[in-house]
Amino acid sequence: QVQLVESGGGLVQAGGSLRLSCAASGTIFRINAMGWYRQAPGNQRELVATITTSTGRTNYADSVKGRFTISRDNAANSVYLQMNSLKPEDTAVYYCNADVQISKLIRLTDSWGQGTQVTVSS
């Protein structure tokens, strides 16, 4: 009922930058929050950053604070992740997540994109 499409991943050298984008579409009454998670091979999926759509309140993993910035465009149902000073340990598949009201009473929190690969070479 809700589709998330990510873009912007790729290969970059350590110290470089990438910007990820995610657009939500489908049955959307209101988006409460959007976020980015990542999963490296052999690891569990972990939170990178989240942002609420109403207040813009953000939350970051300690490992990315000061290097990554999450932002949103409510009119476009989109969220972005600006990643600077990338490190090899940032290498992972990055997934977009959305907390969506598809009606006043029905809330979906498990909408995920297909993922986009970010590879940081040393």
C-alpha positions, -999 to 999 in steps of 0.1 A, spaced: 0 0 0 30 22 5 60 21 -18 94 36 -10 120 41 -37 156 49 -28 183 63 -50 217 78 -47 239 50 -36 273 42 -51 310 38 -47 330 65 -31 364 69 -16 369 74 21 363 111 30 339 115 2 302 123 1 270 108 -11 233 119 -10 206 94 -7 170 101 -16 138 83 -8 103 90 -22 71 75 -8 40 69 -28 8 49 -26 -21 52 -1 -8 80 22 -30 100 45 -1 113 65 35 104 70 45 106 106 82 100 103 108 87 78 142 73 84 173 55 71 186 22 83 216 2 70 227 -34 70 262 -46 64 270 -82 55 268 -104 86 253 -76 107 218 -68 118 199 -38 103 206 -7 123 192 28 126 211 55 109 188 85 113 151 94 116 131 126 112 95 135 121 76 152 94 56 176 116 84 190 137 115 180 119 129 164 150 159 143 142 176 113 157 210 99 147 231 69 155 262 79 174 284 66 147 271 91 121 265 122 143 283 152 128 288 135 94 253 126 82 223 150 79 187 138 74 162 162 59 127 159 45 104 175 19 69 170 31 53 182 -1 72 155 -20 68 128 6 106 125 5 135 121 28 172 126 21 204 116 38 235 137 31 265 116 40 299 134 44 333 123 56 324 87 46 343 59 62 348 23 50 327 11 80 297 30 65 296 4 37 262 -12 37 229 -14 20 209 16 31 171 12 35 144 39 37 116 34 62 84 53 67 58 55 95 26 62 75 -10 67 83 -29 53 54 -61 65 70 -70 83 102 -71 50 121 -46 28 103 -9 32 108 18 13 90 53 14 105 70 -14 84 72 2 50 106 -4 35 124 5 3 144 -20 -17 177 -7 -5 206 11 -21 242 0 -19 268 24 -5 304 13 -7 332 33 7 367 23 -3 398 30 18 
